[in-house]
Structures are given as C-alpha cells and as structure tokens.
Amino acid sequence: MAKTRKSKRGKKASSSASSASPRPASQVLDERISSLSAPQPIERLASLRVLAPLAILGFLSSRLAHADHWLGRSGFGVPSLGYTRRGRQPLYVPRLPNGLAWAIAAAIAVSGLALSVGAFTRVVAPLFFVGLAFVSLADRLASFTVNKLGTMIALGLALTPCGARYSIDAWRAQRRAPDKERPTHVTWGNVRFFQALLISLYFTSGIVKARGDWLDNGYVLWTHLHDSYQTSVSHFLANLLPARFWTAAQVATLVFEIGAPLLFGLRRTRSAALLYGLALHVMIGLCFGPVVYFALLMMALLLSGFAPLSWLSLLLRPFERPAAKEKAKAAADDKPAEAS
C-alpha cells in the first residue's frame, strides 16, 4: 500500500510539474496572433456608429447653420492660386451656389443622424463620408482634426456592417424574418482598424510631443491653460493647482501616449489605460473649449474600442427594446396556440 501511495503521489507531482511548466514562446505568440484575428463583438462596431457621427455633427453644427457663407458664394473663399511645386493648393474647389451649399449641408446632417440610429446604413454611411470629404477639401482653412479624423471614421463605417445590429435596419430585418438570428460578432478587421487607428494617434502624438518641448520644458501643459482656448474651468484649475501638478500631468500624458501600444495591448493595463484616456479627454474638453468635439470623438473611439461589453450593452440597450417587445409578443401569441 505504501508503494502504491508513493507512486500515486509521484504521478501527481509529475503531472503538476508538467502542467506548471512554461509554454513555448512560439505557442504563446501563435495564441496572441490568433486572438488578434478572432471575431469581435458587434457591440464595439455599433457603439462607434452611434457615438462618432454625433460628435462630428456637433463640431460641424456651427458651420452647417451658415452653409451659404461656409460653402456658398455669400462667404469668403480662397481664390484659385494654381498648382505650385510645394502643393500649397493641390485642389481648388470653387464656391457653390447658395442653394447647392444648403443642400449639401442638409445631406450631411441627415446622413449623419441616420447613420447614428442605423437607418439605411448602407446608403447613408457612404453619403456621410463623401459629404465630410467634400467639405474638408472645399474649405481647407476651416478643416481641423475632427474633419480629417471624422472623414476616416466615416469611411471605415461605410466599409463595415455597422448597421447589422442595434439599429433601425436590424429592427426592419427582424420584422421581415423574426426567426432569423441576429449577428453577435463581426470579422476582426471591422474592429481592429479603429483600435489601431486610436493607438497610432496616441503614439504618434506622443512622439511629436517628445521631439518638441515636452521633455525640455516642464511647464508646457501649464502654459496651454492660458492661451486663446482658455475656459472658465481651465482658468479656475490653473489658479487652484500648483504648477508642479501640471508638470506631473504632462509627464503622465507623455508616458500614456508613447506607451499606448503596450498599455492597450496588455490585458492587465488595458482598464487603467481606458480610464486615464477618458479622464484625459474629459479634461481636454473642459479646459480647451473649441476642442470639446475632438475630445468627444476620441472618447467615442476609446469606449467602442476598449470599454467592457457591459458598458456598451447599456449604451445600446434602447436599440434592443423593440426587438425584445416583438419577441415577447410572439411568445405570448404562441401560448394560446399550444394550450389549444
């Protein structure tokens, strides 16, 4: 009996030792690569479809309200300067008739709102992209980060099945085919593109800051609080908090942006990176008034790309209610039939 027990213990020890042995690096690498190309929850794509157009339209609202001066002949337009070697005016877009300018503004507003709620997504998403691209080229002097980033996001949404679920299109499809299951995942590229876009924005921004004055001068961020973008919040915080606080915040932001590929790539640090990123853009929106819509657009990318699915489910819950009501109604209609 003693030998038998000893042999069993030996087997258990050997099995535990074998299970605790480290896996080969090639196996770990293969698992990580396969996880990158695995199907992604459709909630991430749908939440970006809901949030991003609203932030873009919020930025353009002040321009859309004056389309005749923005795009039409009632406002100032840069004259045609011809082609130059430096390409300072690579494309000249003439001023439009005021009626056409108002029509383009209306098309951008309607297509953006329709994309947000997921109505006729395959039509309005390309229309929204074309409209954003046109106004970005037509008025280069008023084209900022939201114009360019928003145009790329609209293009990405136009190339994805962002209206397959949590949308008016999904409601209509379910009414036509109640028994058909709705998709829960999309192919990896539909989500990874936007995640990689966000991380690359952070990383390149950090590199540019490091090559500038952010490493040589510890008060760059503090001086930004006193420029033309100053708000009442930034004025209050600049007088309340010591200058060293802004130096620490400057260092933390630089580390966050340069380390974004690692911070968002590792599961252990992803939640902390998400919370810091959200706090960062909340502060940007509060302290630098004109860039509030840029902060909202970046927060839309952050939430849709890396927030827990439970958060996104709460955001998308209103788009599920009609489907749930129809399902409950169908179940109630089936009960009398079964009883009879």
Secondary structure, DSSP 8 states (H G I E B T S, - for coil): -HHHHHHHHHHHHHHHHHHHS---HHHHHHHHHHHHTS-EEHHHHHHHHHHHHHHHHHHHHHHHTTHHHHTBTTS---------TT-SSS-----B-HHHHHHHHHHHHHHHHHHHHTSSHHHHHHHHHHHHHHHHHH-GGG--HHHHHHHHHHHHHHTTTTTSSSSHHHHHHHHH-TTS----EE-THHHHHHHHHHHHHHHHHHHHHHHTTTTT-TTHHHHHTTSTTB-HHHHHHHHHS-HHHHHHHHHHHHHHHHTHHHHHHSHHHHHHHHHHHHHHHHHHHHHBGGGHHHHHHHHHHHHHHHS-HHHHHHHHGGGTHHHHHHHHHHHHHHHHHHH-
